[in-house]
Amino acid sequence: MVMDTFKEAGVKLALNRYLQDIGEIRQIDINPEAERISMEAVLKGDVQQVHLELDYHLRAEALELRHFHCDRAWIENALNRYAAGRSVNIRNGAVEGLLTMLL
């Protein structure tokens, strides 16, 4: 349980650094068995939180972004159009080790 909290905090920190000009992840839950990440975020300029879920698959060489679910249809549609179906290369030793440990 403590390790799960540590892993989620690491992913949250990394995502918030990457997304700092878009918004902030407030809460994250990673379910490796279901290959799903659930997040609560606040976007810049908004006051209401957004609920976002990502179905993924972790392979040895890449993280596949499979499908996004969001409580705002336009965000869900945009992510599924432009990000779903893509793979993020994790062959970089540091990234590969980190993602394997966290997901």
Secondary structure, DSSP 8 states (H G I E B T S, - for coil): -HHHHHHHHHHHHHHHHHTTTTEEEEEEEEETTTTEEEEEEEETT--S-EEEEEEEEE-SSEEEEEEEEESSHHHHHHHHHHTTT-EEE--SHHHHHHHHHH-
